[in-house]
Amino acid sequence: MIANVRQTSMTDPIKPVSYEDLYTAHYREVLRLCRLLLSNHHDAEEVAQEVFLKVYQKFHNNNQNQIMVWRPWLVRVSVNACRDRRRSGWWRWWRGTKEEYQEANYPDSGKTPEETLLGRETQGRIWRAFQELSRRQQEVFVLRYVDEWSTDQVADMLGITTGSVKRHLFRAVHHLRRVLGERR
Amino acid sequence: MNPCLKDQKLLLLHDGEGTSAERSHLAECEACAKRYRQLRSDLEAITRTLREEPPPRTVSHPFRPFTARWLPTAVAVALALILMWQGARIWSPSAPAPLSDEIWIVLEEFSPDFFLQNQASAEGLWTVVADAYDRALALEADRPCEWYDMPARGEVESVDAGFGDFGVPVSACVELNRS
């Protein structure tokens, strides 16, 4: 059943499925997107739950015979929900619950201790550099390279031009590579 | 002019864009090809790191000092109190300031002469007004009531000019005629 949910192409419409199948197929992806955009695991889980509440309402309000392209819709709704949550970021600052990267908590990958140490240091640099990007640059980078949407699809989902996507993408890559290259 | 590709062009080529001339240059130029490989390697490392889902233990709640958390509130409360105090000072009725000893000494020396002069001036003025009124009554008594509305002699004009409101009442005229 899950195989029916997954799309052969990112924009291919899929047949109507149950809500549980949608949840199973897309929850981890939505959670990862929210976690990257919010930099906070608790907020990401809350926003992901809000997104799937909207999915539930949309799924039951939608005509069952209508073919629905869920994945772009989910990404769009998730990005908007993360924006809404960031607008109320003063509350998170007030509570003092901003999540930060902790190197020691990443699992080992079977390398030597020295390689592991260097790998963790590099990962820490990447995470911190990613959090330094502007919100728009984060959105564009995650959708383009982590979720592997095309430039045109990213522009369509974020409601900006393709040229703007390319500019944000270049600035994000330039910043991340500069931070990554400091230890080379 | 350096024909090598800029970073932006390399990124476009990585994304499947770019012109055929740029692609051919990338195939021929070893320096650009090296930079391109480095770009691909960096992007792979970045995306791999971001795709890795950290375990739940990575969630941290860094401690923020008590003062840092409550400093904005304390500043806001202090400002509110200052504003309230200033507002109360401005809008409350101010009590008269007590007179100093120097002012009392000056008043004690100055006030008797000052008030005596004023009293003398007031008495002089009253005497002048009373005399003018008596003269007007005497003049009105010499003429009959039917002349009441007519000006009495030439000097009446000056009396009217000075005491226009001091007209003799009709009842007083009748009493004079009877007598």
Interface residues (C-beta under 8 A of the other chain):
Chain A: R28 R32 R35 L36 N40 H41 H42 W94 G96 T97 K98 E99 E100 Y101 Q102 N105 Y106 P107 T122 Q123 I126 W127 F130 V142 R144 Y145 V146 T151 K166 L169 F170 V173 H174 L176 R177 L180 G181
Chain B: D7 Q8 L11 L12 D15 L39 D42 L43 A45 I46 T47 T49 L50 R51 E52 E53 P54 P55 P56 R57 T58 V59 S60 H61 P62 F63 R64 R69
